[in-house]
Amino acid sequence: MQKNIILDFDGTLIDTERVMMRSVMEYAEMNGVPNDEEFMLKFVGVSPQYIAELLKDRFGADFDAVGFINGAVDYFNKTLVTRPTPLMDGAKELLEFLKNDGWYMGLATSTYRKIVDFELKFHDIAKYFDVVVCGNEVEHTKPSPEIYLKTAGLMGVLPKNCFALEDSTVGIESALSAGMKTVAIPDLHKISDENREKCFAVVKDRYDAIRLFRSLDEKE
């Protein structure tokens, strides 16, 4: 078995999604925008362009989607200073296991490079990744397969020989469309029955993921 894996970041390794959701809902309330949690869950793991489309579909073509997004991002970035974004439980243990077990590791995230570099340095986890591709470095972010295909290409591996670890619906669909052996690790999103059937496996948390990858070693 070739030990290649590409991991998602937000909601898979770092708990940015909850911090982001809280920040966006706070910003929406401050600016008189209905902060429907179910609707704003759709913002998780996608590009600003896709969020703008969602906002205009919901609030009309005249809604200043770009202004709202820029303001929410500025507010979120300020919260990073006062609210350090924690790692997901078991994230460092998972990364340490994969590195020690000889896995070649990539990171594919819709988050922009500036924020990713800050978080990787803050948590001292940049050392685990051989390749990092961010949302502002591709034309189409998740659910497009582009970011996974680009990451695999930079790693020099075929998608079919690469695992992907993802938590969100758009991320899972991105990895599946890229032809990855996709392992789903649900956080804020429920996995549809259709995606569940297509995934290589579904794990309940990062410790369960360690058990899965260890079991693959034992089967060899």
Sequence and secondary structure as in RCSB ss.txt:
>XXXX:A:sequence
MQKNIILDFDGTLIDTERVMMRSVMEYAEMNGVPNDEEFMLKFVGVSPQYIAELLKDRFGADFDAVGFINGAVDY
FNKTLVTRPTPLMDGAKELLEFLKNDGWYMGLATSTYRKIVDFELKFHDIAKYFDVVVCGNEVEHTKPSPEIYLK
TAGLMGVLPKNCFALEDSTVGIESALSAGMKTVAIPDLHKISDENREKCFAVVKDRYDAIRLFRSLDEKE
>XXXX:A:secstr
   EEEE  BTTTBTHHHHHHHHHHHHHHHTT    HHHHGGGTTS HHHHHHHHHHHH TTS HHHHHHHHHHH
HHHHHHHS   B TTHHHHHHHHHHTT EEEEE SS HHHHHHHHHHTT GGG SEEE GGGSSS TTSSHHHHH
HHHHHT  GGG EEEE SHHHHHHHHHTT EEEE  SSS   HHHHHHSSEE SSHHHHHHHHHHHHHH 
